[in-house]
Amino acid sequence: MKHLPQIALAAVALAAVGFAHAQDARPAQPPAPHRYGVAEVCRDLNMYDGMKVTVPLLLRLDDRQTQSWKGVESALGDARKPVEAGCGRLSAIPETGAATARAARLEVVLNSSLDALRRVRPSFDRFYATLNQGQRKQVDKLFENAPL
């Protein structure tokens, strides 16, 4: 439960990966540990079904918050579509080799992730606004482990 709506955060996370790739040209720097990349975005798609059940139980939502969370659930379902399509397109692009292939992979992930983020963010913002201070701290703590 460390990865609350990563699908929505994928665009930001992958922008950071792009920055990390740019840093690879710098001499003698070890790679960042636990770097979140293209494969992880596609791998983590299956975790969202469990999140739909876990978040309401973890936060002990009241009726108003539960209604708002349903909007997030719906948006997560909608956001899954562009990410799945992007993951499908990635299989045709080599994972290693030419810089142009790496750039193409990053472009696919950023475009599909941004589309997903735009679908989830408004409902997530509305949901977050319904939370009390303690619940917000719990959600904020979950996001501390997000790959930003």
VMD Tcl script that builds the backbone (N, CA, C; Angstrom):
set m [mol new atoms 444]
animate dup $m
set s [atomselect $m all]
$s set {name element resname resid chain x y z} {
  {N N MET 1 A 0.832 -1.195 0.000}
  {CA C MET 1 A 0.000 0.000 0.000}
  {C C MET 1 A 0.868 1.247 0.000}
  {N N LYS 2 A 2.142 1.082 -0.403}
  {CA C LYS 2 A 3.060 2.206 -0.421}
  {C C LYS 2 A 2.890 3.061 -1.665}
  {N N HIS 3 A 2.091 2.627 -2.632}
  {CA C HIS 3 A 2.063 3.299 -3.923}
  {C C HIS 3 A 0.675 3.808 -4.281}
  {N N LEU 4 A 0.111 4.666 -3.469}
  {CA C LEU 4 A -1.194 5.232 -3.770}
  {C C LEU 4 A -1.125 5.948 -5.101}
  {N N PRO 5 A -2.172 5.864 -5.907}
  {CA C PRO 5 A -2.302 6.174 -7.331}
  {C C PRO 5 A -1.032 6.451 -8.122}
  {N N GLN 6 A -0.204 5.423 -8.291}
  {CA C GLN 6 A 0.986 5.623 -9.094}
  {C C GLN 6 A 0.656 5.846 -10.553}
  {N N ILE 7 A -0.448 5.334 -10.979}
  {CA C ILE 7 A -0.812 5.589 -12.368}
  {C C ILE 7 A -0.932 7.088 -12.588}
  {N N ALA 8 A -1.476 7.783 -11.607}
  {CA C ALA 8 A -1.619 9.225 -11.720}
  {C C ALA 8 A -0.287 9.928 -11.584}
  {N N LEU 9 A 0.650 9.307 -10.910}
  {CA C LEU 9 A 1.951 9.930 -10.696}
  {C C LEU 9 A 2.977 9.514 -11.735}
  {N N ALA 10 A 2.604 8.639 -12.620}
  {CA C ALA 10 A 3.574 8.100 -13.570}
  {C C ALA 10 A 4.224 9.178 -14.422}
  {N N ALA 11 A 3.471 10.169 -14.841}
  {CA C ALA 11 A 4.064 11.218 -15.685}
  {C C ALA 11 A 5.166 11.946 -14.944}
  {N N VAL 12 A 4.925 12.284 -13.703}
  {CA C VAL 12 A 5.942 12.979 -12.912}
  {C C VAL 12 A 7.124 12.060 -12.665}
  {N N ALA 13 A 6.837 10.811 -12.326}
  {CA C ALA 13 A 7.905 9.855 -12.043}
  {C C ALA 13 A 8.770 9.639 -13.271}
  {N N LEU 14 A 8.142 9.518 -14.417}
  {CA C LEU 14 A 8.903 9.252 -15.620}
  {C C LEU 14 A 9.647 10.486 -16.113}
  {N N ALA 15 A 9.143 11.656 -15.807}
  {CA C ALA 15 A 9.916 12.855 -16.102}
  {C C ALA 15 A 11.200 12.836 -15.289}
  {N N ALA 16 A 11.110 12.379 -14.047}
  {CA C ALA 16 A 12.300 12.250 -13.208}
  {C C ALA 16 A 13.254 11.215 -13.783}
  {N N VAL 17 A 12.697 10.133 -14.344}
  {CA C VAL 17 A 13.541 9.125 -14.984}
  {C C VAL 17 A 14.262 9.732 -16.174}
  {N N GLY 18 A 13.559 10.534 -16.952}
  {CA C GLY 18 A 14.196 11.213 -18.082}
  {C C GLY 18 A 15.339 12.089 -17.610}
  {N N PHE 19 A 15.142 12.795 -16.522}
  {CA C PHE 19 A 16.205 13.611 -15.944}
  {C C PHE 19 A 17.355 12.727 -15.507}
  {N N ALA 20 A 17.038 11.600 -14.881}
  {CA C ALA 20 A 18.089 10.685 -14.429}
  {C C ALA 20 A 18.885 10.161 -15.615}
  {N N HIS 21 A 18.210 9.887 -16.746}
  {CA C HIS 21 A 18.921 9.445 -17.939}
  {C C HIS 21 A 19.861 10.531 -18.441}
  {N N ALA 22 A 19.439 11.778 -18.366}
  {CA C ALA 22 A 20.303 12.876 -18.776}
  {C C ALA 22 A 21.523 12.948 -17.878}
  {N N GLN 23 A 21.356 12.583 -16.611}
  {CA C GLN 23 A 22.463 12.612 -15.672}
  {C C GLN 23 A 23.450 11.479 -15.930}
  {N N ASP 24 A 23.041 10.443 -16.672}
  {CA C ASP 24 A 23.928 9.316 -16.958}
  {C C ASP 24 A 25.178 9.757 -17.703}
  {N N ALA 25 A 25.111 10.865 -18.413}
  {CA C ALA 25 A 26.250 11.353 -19.173}
  {C C ALA 25 A 27.320 11.959 -18.264}
  {N N ARG 26 A 26.966 12.267 -17.040}
  {CA C ARG 26 A 27.932 12.841 -16.106}
  {C C ARG 26 A 28.901 11.752 -15.652}
  {N N PRO 27 A 30.172 12.069 -15.504}
  {CA C PRO 27 A 31.154 11.038 -15.153}
  {C C PRO 27 A 31.021 10.554 -13.708}
  {N N ALA 28 A 31.292 9.269 -13.517}
  {CA C ALA 28 A 31.475 8.625 -12.216}
  {C C ALA 28 A 30.349 8.839 -11.216}
  {N N GLN 29 A 29.118 8.850 -11.641}
  {CA C GLN 29 A 28.011 8.920 -10.694}
  {C C GLN 29 A 27.314 7.574 -10.664}
  {N N PRO 30 A 27.122 7.014 -9.471}
  {CA C PRO 30 A 26.412 5.739 -9.403}
  {C C PRO 30 A 24.938 5.949 -9.761}
  {N N PRO 31 A 24.311 4.927 -10.324}
  {CA C PRO 31 A 22.890 5.076 -10.659}
  {C C PRO 31 A 22.047 5.251 -9.403}
  {N N ALA 32 A 20.955 5.961 -9.553}
  {CA C ALA 32 A 20.047 6.175 -8.424}
  {C C ALA 32 A 19.439 4.835 -8.018}
  {N N PRO 33 A 19.384 4.530 -6.730}
  {CA C PRO 33 A 18.784 3.263 -6.303}
  {C C PRO 33 A 17.269 3.281 -6.522}
  {N N HIS 34 A 16.736 2.137 -6.876}
  {CA C HIS 34 A 15.286 1.959 -7.027}
  {C C HIS 34 A 14.692 2.946 -8.021}
  {N N ARG 35 A 15.364 3.171 -9.121}
  {CA C ARG 35 A 14.848 4.093 -10.117}
  {C C ARG 35 A 13.565 3.519 -10.709}
  {N N TYR 36 A 12.561 4.354 -10.829}
  {CA C TYR 36 A 11.264 3.936 -11.353}
  {C C TYR 36 A 11.247 4.234 -12.839}
  {N N GLY 37 A 10.967 3.260 -13.642}
  {CA C GLY 37 A 11.030 3.458 -15.079}
  {C C GLY 37 A 9.852 2.871 -15.818}
  {N N VAL 38 A 10.071 2.672 -17.092}
  {CA C VAL 38 A 9.025 2.230 -18.008}
  {C C VAL 38 A 8.438 0.893 -17.583}
  {N N ALA 39 A 9.289 -0.077 -17.297}
  {CA C ALA 39 A 8.796 -1.413 -16.951}
  {C C ALA 39 A 7.930 -1.375 -15.699}
  {N N GLU 40 A 8.288 -0.539 -14.751}
  {CA C GLU 40 A 7.532 -0.457 -13.507}
  {C C GLU 40 A 6.133 0.102 -13.724}
  {N N VAL 41 A 5.984 1.039 -14.630}
  {CA C VAL 41 A 4.661 1.599 -14.914}
  {C C VAL 41 A 3.737 0.493 -15.406}
  {N N CYS 42 A 4.224 -0.315 -16.314}
  {CA C CYS 42 A 3.403 -1.406 -16.844}
  {C C CYS 42 A 3.210 -2.507 -15.807}
  {N N ARG 43 A 4.241 -2.808 -15.050}
  {CA C ARG 43 A 4.164 -3.852 -14.026}
  {C C ARG 43 A 3.125 -3.526 -12.956}
  {N N ASP 44 A 3.037 -2.274 -12.566}
  {CA C ASP 44 A 2.196 -1.889 -11.439}
  {C C ASP 44 A 0.721 -1.719 -11.784}
  {N N LEU 45 A 0.343 -1.944 -13.017}
  {CA C LEU 45 A -1.064 -1.792 -13.391}
  {C C LEU 45 A -1.993 -2.671 -12.568}
  {N N ASN 46 A -1.551 -3.851 -12.187}
  {CA C ASN 46 A -2.422 -4.792 -11.473}
  {C C ASN 46 A -2.672 -4.417 -10.020}
  {N N MET 47 A -1.912 -3.501 -9.495}
  {CA C MET 47 A -2.049 -3.161 -8.084}
  {C C MET 47 A -3.278 -2.287 -7.810}
  {N N TYR 48 A -3.841 -1.657 -8.809}
  {CA C TYR 48 A -4.898 -0.676 -8.576}
  {C C TYR 48 A -6.221 -1.292 -8.139}
  {N N ASP 49 A -6.474 -2.530 -8.522}
  {CA C ASP 49 A -7.700 -3.187 -8.074}
  {C C ASP 49 A -7.692 -3.369 -6.557}
  {N N GLY 50 A -6.563 -3.773 -6.012}
  {CA C GLY 50 A -6.442 -3.921 -4.568}
  {C C GLY 50 A -6.535 -2.596 -3.842}
  {N N MET 51 A -6.034 -1.555 -4.479}
  {CA C MET 51 A -6.057 -0.233 -3.870}
  {C C MET 51 A -7.492 0.267 -3.688}
  {N N LYS 52 A -8.359 -0.114 -4.601}
  {CA C LYS 52 A -9.753 0.330 -4.520}
  {C C LYS 52 A -10.422 -0.154 -3.236}
  {N N VAL 53 A -9.985 -1.295 -2.735}
  {CA C VAL 53 A -10.535 -1.841 -1.498}
  {C C VAL 53 A -9.744 -1.340 -0.290}
  {N N THR 54 A -8.447 -1.272 -0.425}
  {CA C THR 54 A -7.570 -0.960 0.703}
  {C C THR 54 A -7.697 0.477 1.190}
  {N N VAL 55 A -7.741 1.434 0.282}
  {CA C VAL 55 A -7.751 2.849 0.685}
  {C C VAL 55 A -8.952 3.184 1.566}
  {N N PRO 56 A -10.168 2.810 1.176}
  {CA C PRO 56 A -11.298 3.128 2.054}
  {C C PRO 56 A -11.179 2.488 3.440}
  {N N LEU 57 A -10.663 1.281 3.502}
  {CA C LEU 57 A -10.503 0.614 4.795}
  {C C LEU 57 A -9.402 1.270 5.621}
  {N N LEU 58 A -8.311 1.607 4.992}
  {CA C LEU 58 A -7.192 2.237 5.687}
  {C C LEU 58 A -7.588 3.590 6.270}
  {N N LEU 59 A -8.317 4.377 5.491}
  {CA C LEU 59 A -8.660 5.732 5.919}
  {C C LEU 59 A -9.961 5.809 6.703}
  {N N ARG 60 A -10.717 4.706 6.734}
  {CA C ARG 60 A -12.014 4.682 7.434}
  {C C ARG 60 A -12.885 5.849 6.983}
  {N N LEU 61 A -13.232 5.813 5.725}
  {CA C LEU 61 A -13.967 6.906 5.095}
  {C C LEU 61 A -15.399 7.000 5.590}
  {N N ASP 62 A -15.887 8.231 5.704}
  {CA C ASP 62 A -17.301 8.436 6.000}
  {C C ASP 62 A -18.068 8.384 4.671}
  {N N ASP 63 A -19.376 8.553 4.725}
  {CA C ASP 63 A -20.203 8.418 3.520}
  {C C ASP 63 A -19.814 9.418 2.427}
  {N N ARG 64 A -19.585 10.672 2.813}
  {CA C ARG 64 A -19.220 11.700 1.833}
  {C C ARG 64 A -17.874 11.375 1.187}
  {N N GLN 65 A -16.922 10.941 1.990}
  {CA C GLN 65 A -15.605 10.589 1.471}
  {C C GLN 65 A -15.675 9.352 0.579}
  {N N THR 66 A -16.528 8.407 0.965}
  {CA C THR 66 A -16.700 7.200 0.158}
  {C C THR 66 A -17.237 7.564 -1.222}
  {N N GLN 67 A -18.195 8.466 -1.274}
  {CA C GLN 67 A -18.735 8.914 -2.570}
  {C C GLN 67 A -17.638 9.567 -3.401}
  {N N SER 68 A -16.821 10.381 -2.771}
  {CA C SER 68 A -15.733 11.039 -3.480}
  {C C SER 68 A -14.698 10.016 -3.957}
  {N N TRP 69 A -14.419 9.016 -3.130}
  {CA C TRP 69 A -13.474 7.971 -3.514}
  {C C TRP 69 A -13.968 7.199 -4.733}
  {N N LYS 70 A -15.268 7.028 -4.858}
  {CA C LYS 70 A -15.823 6.336 -6.032}
  {C C LYS 70 A -15.453 7.071 -7.316}
  {N N GLY 71 A -15.362 8.397 -7.233}
  {CA C GLY 71 A -14.903 9.173 -8.386}
  {C C GLY 71 A -13.450 8.862 -8.734}
  {N N VAL 72 A -12.625 8.674 -7.711}
  {CA C VAL 72 A -11.222 8.304 -7.944}
  {C C VAL 72 A -11.148 6.912 -8.559}
  {N N GLU 73 A -11.935 5.984 -8.020}
  {CA C GLU 73 A -11.961 4.623 -8.575}
  {C C GLU 73 A -12.322 4.639 -10.053}
  {N N SER 74 A -13.331 5.394 -10.384}
  {CA C SER 74 A -13.759 5.487 -11.777}
  {C C SER 74 A -12.657 6.085 -12.649}
  {N N ALA 75 A -12.030 7.137 -12.156}
  {CA C ALA 75 A -10.954 7.775 -12.911}
  {C C ALA 75 A -9.761 6.839 -13.077}
  {N N LEU 76 A -9.451 6.051 -12.044}
  {CA C LEU 76 A -8.361 5.081 -12.160}
  {C C LEU 76 A -8.669 4.052 -13.246}
  {N N GLY 77 A -9.927 3.630 -13.310}
  {CA C GLY 77 A -10.319 2.703 -14.370}
  {C C GLY 77 A -10.155 3.323 -15.744}
  {N N ASP 78 A -10.561 4.584 -15.877}
  {CA C ASP 78 A -10.393 5.285 -17.154}
  {C C ASP 78 A -8.918 5.500 -17.480}
  {N N ALA 79 A -8.118 5.787 -16.465}
  {CA C ALA 79 A -6.700 6.071 -16.666}
  {C C ALA 79 A -5.916 4.828 -17.059}
  {N N ARG 80 A -6.424 3.702 -16.709}
  {CA C ARG 80 A -5.751 2.443 -17.042}
  {C C ARG 80 A -5.675 2.234 -18.552}
  {N N LYS 81 A -6.672 2.714 -19.265}
  {CA C LYS 81 A -6.745 2.486 -20.717}
  {C C LYS 81 A -5.545 3.058 -21.473}
  {N N PRO 82 A -5.200 4.337 -21.299}
  {CA C PRO 82 A -4.056 4.849 -22.053}
  {C C PRO 82 A -2.732 4.225 -21.624}
  {N N VAL 83 A -2.620 3.865 -20.347}
  {CA C VAL 83 A -1.377 3.245 -19.890}
  {C C VAL 83 A -1.251 1.846 -20.483}
  {N N GLU 84 A -2.327 1.080 -20.484}
  {CA C GLU 84 A -2.288 -0.250 -21.099}
  {C C GLU 84 A -1.941 -0.149 -22.580}
  {N N ALA 85 A -2.525 0.830 -23.264}
  {CA C ALA 85 A -2.217 1.016 -24.690}
  {C C ALA 85 A -0.738 1.364 -24.866}
  {N N GLY 86 A -0.226 2.230 -24.017}
  {CA C GLY 86 A 1.187 2.587 -24.087}
  {C C GLY 86 A 2.084 1.392 -23.811}
  {N N CYS 87 A 1.716 0.591 -22.835}
  {CA C CYS 87 A 2.501 -0.606 -22.524}
  {C C CYS 87 A 2.509 -1.567 -23.710}
  {N N GLY 88 A 1.389 -1.643 -24.404}
  {CA C GLY 88 A 1.328 -2.465 -25.608}
  {C C GLY 88 A 2.258 -1.949 -26.698}
  {N N ARG 89 A 2.321 -0.627 -26.866}
  {CA C ARG 89 A 3.209 -0.041 -27.876}
  {C C ARG 89 A 4.679 -0.241 -27.512}
  {N N LEU 90 A 4.974 -0.305 -26.220}
  {CA C LEU 90 A 6.371 -0.468 -25.787}
  {C C LEU 90 A 6.966 -1.792 -26.239}
  {N N SER 91 A 6.138 -2.813 -26.376}
  {CA C SER 91 A 6.666 -4.124 -26.761}
  {C C SER 91 A 7.292 -4.101 -28.150}
  {N N ALA 92 A 6.945 -3.124 -28.971}
  {CA C ALA 92 A 7.503 -3.022 -30.317}
  {C C ALA 92 A 8.771 -2.168 -30.365}
  {N N ILE 93 A 9.145 -1.576 -29.242}
  {CA C ILE 93 A 10.318 -0.698 -29.204}
  {C C ILE 93 A 11.400 -1.372 -28.374}
  {N N PRO 94 A 12.620 -1.497 -28.904}
  {CA C PRO 94 A 13.690 -2.156 -28.145}
  {C C PRO 94 A 13.957 -1.468 -26.810}
  {N N GLU 95 A 14.234 -2.279 -25.789}
  {CA C GLU 95 A 14.514 -1.727 -24.458}
  {C C GLU 95 A 15.929 -1.182 -24.352}
  {N N THR 96 A 16.823 -1.700 -25.128}
  {CA C THR 96 A 18.211 -1.254 -25.080}
  {C C THR 96 A 18.656 -0.886 -26.488}
  {N N GLY 97 A 19.811 -0.270 -26.558}
  {CA C GLY 97 A 20.361 0.060 -27.869}
  {C C GLY 97 A 20.394 1.538 -28.118}
  {N N ALA 98 A 19.952 1.897 -29.281}
  {CA C ALA 98 A 20.068 3.280 -29.746}
  {C C ALA 98 A 19.347 4.263 -28.824}
  {N N ALA 99 A 19.937 5.414 -28.724}
  {CA C ALA 99 A 19.323 6.484 -27.932}
  {C C ALA 99 A 17.955 6.836 -28.475}
  {N N THR 100 A 17.764 6.687 -29.770}
  {CA C THR 100 A 16.455 7.004 -30.354}
  {C C THR 100 A 15.383 6.049 -29.866}
  {N N ALA 101 A 15.747 4.781 -29.642}
  {CA C ALA 101 A 14.777 3.813 -29.109}
  {C C ALA 101 A 14.421 4.167 -27.662}
  {N N ARG 102 A 15.429 4.544 -26.890}
  {CA C ARG 102 A 15.159 4.945 -25.502}
  {C C ARG 102 A 14.260 6.176 -25.470}
  {N N ALA 103 A 14.538 7.115 -26.357}
  {CA C ALA 103 A 13.716 8.327 -26.422}
  {C C ALA 103 A 12.292 7.982 -26.837}
  {N N ALA 104 A 12.147 7.058 -27.776}
  {CA C ALA 104 A 10.809 6.653 -28.224}
  {C C ALA 104 A 10.039 5.987 -27.089}
  {N N ARG 105 A 10.724 5.138 -26.311}
  {CA C ARG 105 A 10.064 4.485 -25.172}
  {C C ARG 105 A 9.609 5.521 -24.151}
  {N N LEU 106 A 10.490 6.456 -23.850}
  {CA C LEU 106 A 10.143 7.488 -22.883}
  {C C LEU 106 A 8.963 8.325 -23.380}
  {N N GLU 107 A 8.947 8.626 -24.662}
  {CA C GLU 107 A 7.839 9.410 -25.219}
  {C C GLU 107 A 6.507 8.679 -25.072}
  {N N VAL 108 A 6.499 7.391 -25.363}
  {CA C VAL 108 A 5.264 6.601 -25.225}
  {C C VAL 108 A 4.784 6.624 -23.778}
  {N N VAL 109 A 5.703 6.402 -22.854}
  {CA C VAL 109 A 5.322 6.351 -21.440}
  {C C VAL 109 A 4.861 7.720 -20.949}
  {N N LEU 110 A 5.582 8.763 -21.312}
  {CA C LEU 110 A 5.188 10.097 -20.861}
  {C C LEU 110 A 3.826 10.496 -21.415}
  {N N ASN 111 A 3.600 10.237 -22.692}
  {CA C ASN 111 A 2.305 10.595 -23.286}
  {C C ASN 111 A 1.153 9.829 -22.650}
  {N N SER 112 A 1.306 8.519 -22.504}
  {CA C SER 112 A 0.210 7.733 -21.934}
  {C C SER 112 A 0.039 8.045 -20.447}
  {N N SER 113 A 1.140 8.293 -19.752}
  {CA C SER 113 A 1.058 8.620 -18.326}
  {C C SER 113 A 0.432 9.982 -18.103}
  {N N LEU 114 A 0.765 10.939 -18.947}
  {CA C LEU 114 A 0.164 12.263 -18.811}
  {C C LEU 114 A -1.341 12.183 -19.077}
  {N N ASP 115 A -1.729 11.407 -20.057}
  {CA C ASP 115 A -3.156 11.214 -20.321}
  {C C ASP 115 A -3.833 10.617 -19.086}
  {N N ALA 116 A -3.195 9.624 -18.487}
  {CA C ALA 116 A -3.748 8.993 -17.282}
  {C C ALA 116 A -3.819 9.986 -16.126}
  {N N LEU 117 A -2.773 10.736 -15.937}
  {CA C LEU 117 A -2.739 11.714 -14.852}
  {C C LEU 117 A -3.844 12.751 -15.002}
  {N N ARG 118 A -4.055 13.196 -16.209}
  {CA C ARG 118 A -5.115 14.189 -16.444}
  {C C ARG 118 A -6.501 13.618 -16.158}
  {N N ARG 119 A -6.645 12.314 -16.270}
  {CA C ARG 119 A -7.930 11.680 -15.963}
  {C C ARG 119 A -8.144 11.504 -14.461}
  {N N VAL 120 A -7.077 11.280 -13.710}
  {CA C VAL 120 A -7.188 10.955 -12.286}
  {C C VAL 120 A -7.074 12.185 -11.396}
  {N N ARG 121 A -6.207 13.083 -11.737}
  {CA C ARG 121 A -5.876 14.179 -10.827}
  {C C ARG 121 A -7.079 14.981 -10.338}
  {N N PRO 122 A -8.011 15.411 -11.192}
  {CA C PRO 122 A -9.136 16.210 -10.669}
  {C C PRO 122 A -9.957 15.473 -9.611}
  {N N SER 123 A -10.246 14.203 -9.840}
  {CA C SER 123 A -11.046 13.465 -8.850}
  {C C SER 123 A -10.226 13.189 -7.592}
  {N N PHE 124 A -8.930 12.969 -7.741}
  {CA C PHE 124 A -8.099 12.760 -6.566}
  {C C PHE 124 A -8.011 14.038 -5.738}
  {N N ASP 125 A -7.876 15.178 -6.384}
  {CA C ASP 125 A -7.845 16.453 -5.658}
  {C C ASP 125 A -9.148 16.676 -4.891}
  {N N ARG 126 A -10.279 16.361 -5.530}
  {CA C ARG 126 A -11.577 16.511 -4.852}
  {C C ARG 126 A -11.664 15.566 -3.650}
  {N N PHE 127 A -11.203 14.331 -3.831}
  {CA C PHE 127 A -11.210 13.354 -2.742}
  {C C PHE 127 A -10.328 13.834 -1.591}
  {N N TYR 128 A -9.140 14.269 -1.875}
  {CA C TYR 128 A -8.202 14.731 -0.846}
  {C C TYR 128 A -8.810 15.881 -0.044}
  {N N ALA 129 A -9.547 16.746 -0.715}
  {CA C ALA 129 A -10.178 17.885 -0.036}
  {C C ALA 129 A -11.226 17.435 0.982}
  {N N THR 130 A -11.779 16.232 0.843}
  {CA C THR 130 A -12.784 15.739 1.791}
  {C C THR 130 A -12.157 15.131 3.046}
  {N N LEU 131 A -10.863 14.879 3.024}
  {CA C LEU 131 A -10.202 14.191 4.130}
  {C C LEU 131 A -9.939 15.121 5.299}
  {N N ASN 132 A -9.976 14.559 6.500}
  {CA C ASN 132 A -9.603 15.340 7.680}
  {C C ASN 132 A -8.074 15.364 7.793}
  {N N GLN 133 A -7.574 16.108 8.736}
  {CA C GLN 133 A -6.125 16.300 8.862}
  {C C GLN 133 A -5.381 14.979 9.065}
  {N N GLY 134 A -5.921 14.096 9.904}
  {CA C GLY 134 A -5.278 12.800 10.150}
  {C C GLY 134 A -5.239 11.935 8.896}
  {N N GLN 135 A -6.337 11.910 8.152}
  {CA C GLN 135 A -6.383 11.139 6.916}
  {C C GLN 135 A -5.410 11.708 5.891}
  {N N ARG 136 A -5.326 13.025 5.817}
  {CA C ARG 136 A -4.384 13.653 4.883}
  {C C ARG 136 A -2.948 13.257 5.228}
  {N N LYS 137 A -2.641 13.200 6.517}
  {CA C LYS 137 A -1.292 12.785 6.919}
  {C C LYS 137 A -1.015 11.360 6.471}
  {N N GLN 138 A -2.025 10.476 6.582}
  {CA C GLN 138 A -1.849 9.095 6.131}
  {C C GLN 138 A -1.592 9.047 4.629}
  {N N VAL 139 A -2.382 9.797 3.856}
  {CA C VAL 139 A -2.198 9.818 2.406}
  {C C VAL 139 A -0.843 10.431 2.057}
  {N N ASP 140 A -0.482 11.523 2.720}
  {CA C ASP 140 A 0.811 12.159 2.462}
  {C C ASP 140 A 1.958 11.175 2.740}
  {N N LYS 141 A 1.822 10.397 3.807}
  {CA C LYS 141 A 2.850 9.409 4.147}
  {C C LYS 141 A 2.951 8.353 3.062}
  {N N LEU 142 A 1.809 7.925 2.527}
  {CA C LEU 142 A 1.838 6.953 1.433}
  {C C LEU 142 A 2.587 7.508 0.231}
  {N N PHE 143 A 2.418 8.796 -0.020}
  {CA C PHE 143 A 3.075 9.413 -1.175}
  {C C PHE 143 A 4.564 9.647 -0.955}
  {N N GLU 144 A 5.029 9.591 0.293}
  {CA C GLU 144 A 6.468 9.729 0.538}
  {C C GLU 144 A 7.247 8.651 -0.176}
  {N N ASN 145 A 6.647 7.487 -0.374}
  {CA C ASN 145 A 7.322 6.368 -1.031}
  {C C ASN 145 A 7.059 6.330 -2.536}
  {N N ALA 146 A 6.303 7.273 -3.026}
  {CA C ALA 146 A 6.013 7.308 -4.456}
  {C C ALA 146 A 7.263 7.734 -5.226}
  {N N PRO 147 A 7.433 7.209 -6.431}
  {CA C PRO 147 A 8.632 7.512 -7.214}
  {C C PRO 147 A 8.571 8.863 -7.883}
  {N N LEU 148 A 8.794 9.919 -7.128}
  {CA C LEU 148 A 8.749 11.267 -7.713}
  {C C LEU 148 A 10.128 11.803 -7.948}
}
mol reanalyze $m
mol bondsrecalc $m
mol representation Tube
mol addrep $m
